[in-house]
Amino acid sequence: MQKIVPFVLVIILLPVWPVNAVSADVVKVTPLGSQKGEFCSQDRALVFEDPGGTRILFDAGRTVAGPKDPRLGKIDIVLVSHVHGDHIGNRYIKAVNAGSCAKPDASIDATPNSNSVNIAIEKKAKIVTGSEMPGFFAARLKLAGGNPKDSILVRFGAMIKIGGVGITTVPAVHSNGLAPEFIGGSLGESMRAAGITAYVGPPTGYILEFTNGLVVYLSGDTGITAEQDVVVRGHYGAKLVVMNIGDTYTTGPTEAAYVINELVKPAAVIASHANEEATRGGRVLPGTRTETFIKATRIPVYVPLSGITMSFDSTGKCTNGC
């Protein structure tokens, strides 16, 4: 009699990873400049999106087309490095591509509230700032019909968490005068006549700690500081930097390269605040500050082309869009 050997089917269950499991654990950075696909003279604004969904607008300035700009989407936090018009937004563009890259048409008046305040109210977002700026933003939010408690303070040496993202301020060497048009009335007129601005404390940079572990340094408008070595690199260990390179008013391109190469030593850097038509057709123009910075920097430099999203992992490596 033939012996029947039972057949045993063994199924090995292997873990099935979602197609987007790797790409989901990244921080997305989207520049909101004046001209689609370019890096232009007034470009400052960046939107950071944490893997958990929290979205942060940094320095809306003049190139976000007001609170209804469709590129904004959901915004949870508005960061302002300082209250100069090109960062807080004393005016803004009519629409993307209005004007030229060298001279965007930023003719819509946003005073006395500012583009930043109007966006925060529209999006029901928190405005997070340091030094003496929160009091000003609280007052502006209240006068514009918003909630003054949405203006949140974070000063040097402390960190708050909103939506899982850690935020703190770090020193910036610059000025931070509030222009008379943001004050209005007879006081504003007197200040304008005297040629003076209001004091709202020192300007700031920011450290952002995202939920995937990425640490980002936003320089704001600054010159070279010792804190870029001791605090930004030594304590926080920033892996991605947004570095101003505009010269005269901010760090110049070779000075900015020194900050990156010798002080912060991150894995990657996004150029910012070049104060020039830096690209044409998405390509860096020869002889620009942007080209000088790229050539002088020993790590990858990414040019923030408006509307093109870049993704970064926890180490600061660009995984997409660069």
C-alpha positions in Angstrom: 0.0 0.0 0.0 1.4 3.3 -1.0 2.0 5.6 1.9 0.4 9.0 1.5 2.6 11.9 2.7 0.5 14.9 3.7 1.4 18.1 1.9 1.9 21.0 4.2 1.6 24.6 2.8 3.8 27.0 4.6 3.0 30.6 4.2 5.7 33.1 5.3 4.2 36.4 6.1 6.6 39.2 5.3 5.9 42.7 6.6 4.2 44.9 4.0 5.4 48.5 4.1 3.3 51.2 2.6 4.6 52.6 -0.6 5.1 56.0 1.0 6.5 54.8 4.3 10.0 56.1 3.7 9.0 59.4 1.9 6.4 60.2 4.6 9.0 60.7 7.3 10.4 63.9 5.8 10.0 67.6 6.3 8.7 69.4 3.2 9.9 72.9 2.4 8.0 75.0 -0.2 9.3 78.5 -1.2 6.5 81.0 -1.9 8.3 83.5 -4.1 7.1 86.1 -6.5 7.7 84.3 -9.7 6.9 80.6 -10.3 10.0 78.4 -10.6 12.4 81.2 -9.9 14.4 82.7 -7.0 13.8 86.5 -7.0 14.8 89.7 -5.4 12.0 89.9 -2.7 11.7 86.1 -2.0 11.7 85.3 1.7 8.7 83.1 2.5 9.0 79.4 3.1 6.4 76.9 4.3 7.7 74.0 6.4 5.5 70.9 6.7 6.2 68.4 9.5 5.6 64.7 8.9 2.7 65.0 11.5 1.0 67.7 9.4 1.9 70.9 11.2 2.6 73.7 8.7 4.8 76.7 9.5 5.0 79.9 7.4 8.3 81.7 7.9 8.7 85.4 7.0 5.7 85.8 4.7 7.1 89.2 3.5 5.8 90.6 0.2 5.7 87.5 -2.0 2.7 85.8 -0.4 -0.3 87.2 -2.3 -2.2 88.0 0.9 -4.2 85.7 3.2 -6.1 84.2 0.2 -3.0 83.1 -1.6 -4.0 79.5 -2.7 -0.4 78.4 -2.3 -0.7 78.8 1.5 -3.1 75.9 2.3 -3.4 75.2 6.0 -1.1 77.2 8.1 -0.7 76.5 11.9 2.1 78.8 12.8 3.5 82.1 11.5 7.1 82.9 12.3 8.5 86.4 11.9 12.2 86.9 12.3 11.9 90.7 12.6 9.5 93.5 11.7 11.1 95.1 8.6 8.6 95.4 5.8 10.2 92.8 3.5 9.8 90.2 6.3 6.6 91.1 8.1 5.0 92.2 4.9 4.1 95.9 4.7 2.7 95.2 1.2 2.4 92.2 -1.0 2.1 91.0 -4.7 -1.2 91.1 -6.5 -0.7 87.6 -7.7 2.1 85.1 -8.5 4.2 86.4 -11.5 3.0 90.0 -11.1 5.8 92.3 -12.2 9.3 90.8 -12.8 11.8 88.7 -10.9 14.0 91.7 -10.5 11.1 93.9 -9.5 7.9 92.1 -8.4 4.7 94.1 -8.3 4.2 94.2 -4.6 1.7 97.1 -4.6 -1.0 95.9 -2.3 -0.8 97.8 1.0 -0.9 95.6 4.1 -0.4 98.2 6.8 -1.1 98.7 9.6 -1.8 95.0 10.2 0.9 93.5 8.0 0.7 90.5 5.6 1.8 88.2 8.5 -1.1 89.3 10.8 -3.7 89.1 8.1 -2.5 85.6 7.2 -2.6 84.5 10.8 -6.2 85.8 11.3 -7.4 84.1 8.0 -5.7 80.8 8.9 -6.5 80.9 12.6 -2.7 80.4 13.2 -0.4 81.2 16.0 2.2 84.0 15.6 5.4 82.9 17.4 8.1 85.5 18.0 10.8 86.4 20.5 12.2 89.6 22.1 9.5 92.3 22.5 7.6 91.5 19.3 4.7 89.4 20.8 3.2 92.5 22.4 3.0 94.3 19.1 1.5 91.3 17.3 -1.0 90.7 20.1 -2.2 94.3 19.8 -2.5 94.1 16.0 -4.4 90.8 16.2 -6.9 92.3 18.6 -7.4 95.5 16.5 -7.9 93.3 13.4 -10.5 91.1 15.1 -8.3 88.2 16.0 -7.3 86.7 19.3 -4.4 88.4 21.0 -3.6 85.2 22.8 -2.6 83.7 19.4 0.6 85.8 19.7 3.0 83.5 21.5 6.4 84.4 23.1 9.5 82.2 22.9 12.8 83.8 24.1 16.4 82.7 23.8 17.3 79.6 25.8 13.7 78.2 26.0 11.7 76.0 23.6 8.0 75.6 23.1 6.2 72.8 21.2 3.2 73.4 18.9 1.8 70.6 16.9 4.8 68.4 17.9 7.3 70.9 16.5 9.8 72.4 18.9 10.5 76.2 18.4 13.0 78.5 20.0 14.7 81.7 19.1 18.4 82.3 18.7 20.3 85.7 18.4 20.5 87.6 15.1 22.7 90.6 14.6 20.6 93.1 12.6 18.1 95.9 13.4 14.4 95.6 14.2 12.8 99.0 13.9 9.0 99.0 13.4 8.1 101.5 10.7 5.6 104.4 11.5 3.0 103.0 9.0 2.4 100.0 11.4 1.6 102.5 14.2 -0.5 105.1 12.5 -2.2 108.1 14.0 -0.4 111.2 15.3 2.3 109.1 16.9 3.1 107.5 13.6 3.2 110.8 11.8 5.5 112.3 14.4 7.8 109.3 14.1 7.9 109.6 10.4 8.7 113.3 10.5 11.5 112.6 13.0 12.8 109.7 10.9 12.7 107.2 13.7 11.2 103.7 14.2 9.7 102.0 17.2 11.6 99.5 19.4 10.3 96.0 19.5 13.4 94.2 20.8 16.2 92.5 18.9 15.7 90.5 15.8 15.9 86.7 16.0 16.7 83.6 14.2 14.9 80.3 14.9 15.7 76.7 15.7 12.9 74.2 14.6 13.0 70.6 15.9 10.7 68.5 13.7 9.1 65.2 14.7 11.3 63.1 12.4 14.4 64.4 14.2 15.4 67.1 11.7 16.8 70.3 13.3 16.6 73.4 11.1 18.3 76.8 11.7 16.5 79.8 10.2 19.1 82.6 10.2 16.8 85.5 9.6 18.7 88.7 8.8 22.0 88.4 10.6 25.7 88.8 10.4 28.2 86.4 11.7 27.6 85.5 15.4 29.4 83.3 17.9 26.1 81.7 18.7 26.1 80.1 15.2 28.9 77.9 16.5 28.2 77.6 20.2 24.4 77.4 20.2 23.2 76.5 16.7 25.8 73.8 16.1 27.1 73.0 19.5 23.8 72.7 21.4 21.1 72.1 18.8 23.1 70.4 16.1 21.3 71.9 13.2 21.4 69.8 10.0 19.6 72.1 7.6 20.1 75.8 7.5 18.1 78.6 5.7 20.9 81.2 5.3 20.5 84.9 4.2 23.1 85.9 1.6 21.9 89.4 0.6 25.0 91.5 1.5 25.0 95.0 3.0 21.7 94.6 4.8 22.5 91.0 5.8 25.3 88.5 5.7 27.1 88.6 2.3 27.6 85.4 0.2 31.2 84.8 1.3 30.5 85.6 4.9 27.5 83.3 4.7 29.7 80.5 3.3 32.0 80.9 6.3 29.1 80.5 8.7 28.1 77.3 6.9 31.6 75.9 6.4 33.2 76.8 9.7 30.5 77.5 12.3 27.2 75.6 11.8 28.6 72.8 9.6 25.2 71.4 8.6 24.4 68.7 6.0 22.6 71.1 3.7 21.7 74.7 3.2 18.9 76.6 1.5 20.0 80.1 0.2 17.7 82.9 1.1 17.3 86.7 0.9 19.6 87.2 -2.0 18.1 90.6 -3.0 18.6 89.9 -6.7 17.2 88.2 -9.7 19.1 85.0 -8.9 17.7 82.7 -11.5 16.2 82.7 -15.0 14.4 79.7 -16.2 15.2 78.1 -12.9 19.0 78.3 -13.5 21.3 80.4 -11.3 22.6 83.4 -13.2 26.4 83.9 -13.5 27.9 86.7 -11.4 25.1 86.7 -8.8 25.5 86.5 -5.0 23.7 83.2 -5.2 26.4 81.7 -7.6 29.1 83.2 -5.3 27.6 81.5 -2.3 27.2 78.2 -4.0 30.8 78.1 -5.2 32.2 79.1 -1.7 30.1 76.6 0.2 31.5 73.0 0.8 28.1 71.3 1.3 25.0 71.0 -0.9 23.3 74.4 -1.5 19.7 74.3 -2.6 18.1 77.3 -4.4 14.5 78.0 -3.3 12.6 78.0 -6.6 9.1 79.3 -5.9 6.5 76.6 -5.8 8.9 73.7 -5.9 8.7 71.5 -2.8 11.9 70.0 -1.4 11.9 67.1 1.2 14.5 66.5 3.9 15.1 63.5 6.1 16.3 63.6 9.7 19.9 64.0 8.7 19.3 67.0 6.5 19.7 65.0 3.3 17.4 66.1 0.4 15.2 63.2 -0.7 13.1 64.9 -3.3 12.7 68.1 -5.2 16.3 69.3 -5.1 
